[in-house]
C-alpha cells in the first residue's frame, strides 16, 4: 500500500511538472515572435 502511494505521488508530480514546462516554452516562443513582429513593424515604419 505504501509503495503504491509513493509511486502515485511521483507520477502525479511528474504530470504536474510537464504542462508547466510546456507552458513556459510556449510563452517564450510567443514572446520571441512578438518581439520579432514589433521589430519588423518599427523597421518598416522608419523606412
C-alpha positions as CSV (number, residue, x, y, z in Angstrom):
1,X,0.0,0.0,0.0
2,X,2.7,2.4,1.0
3,X,4.8,1.8,-2.1
4,X,1.7,2.3,-4.3
5,X,1.1,5.6,-2.7
6,X,4.6,6.8,-3.3
7,X,4.5,5.7,-6.9
8,X,1.2,7.5,-7.4
9,X,2.6,10.7,-5.9
10,X,5.8,10.7,-8.0
11,X,3.8,10.2,-11.2
12,X,1.4,12.9,-10.1
13,X,4.1,15.4,-9.6
14,X,5.7,14.5,-13.0
15,X,2.3,15.0,-14.7
16,X,2.0,18.4,-13.0
17,X,5.5,19.5,-13.9
18,X,5.4,18.7,-17.7
19,X,2.5,21.1,-18.5
20,X,4.3,23.8,-16.7
21,X,7.4,23.3,-18.8
22,X,5.3,23.3,-22.0
23,X,3.5,26.4,-20.8
24,X,6.8,28.2,-20.2
25,X,8.2,27.1,-23.6
26,X,5.1,28.4,-25.3
27,X,5.3,31.7,-23.5
28,X,8.9,32.1,-24.5
29,X,8.1,31.3,-28.2
30,X,5.2,33.7,-28.2
31,X,7.3,36.4,-26.6
32,X,10.1,36.0,-29.2
33,X,7.5,36.2,-32.0
34,X,6.0,39.3,-30.6
35,X,9.5,40.9,-30.3
36,X,10.3,40.0,-33.9
37,X,6.9,41.3,-35.1
38,X,7.4,44.6,-33.2
39,X,10.9,44.9,-34.6
40,X,9.8,44.4,-38.2
41,X,6.9,46.9,-37.8
42,X,9.2,49.6,-36.4
43,X,11.8,48.9,-39.1
44,X,9.3,49.3,-41.9
45,X,7.8,52.4,-40.3
46,X,11.2,54.1,-40.2
47,X,11.9,53.2,-43.8
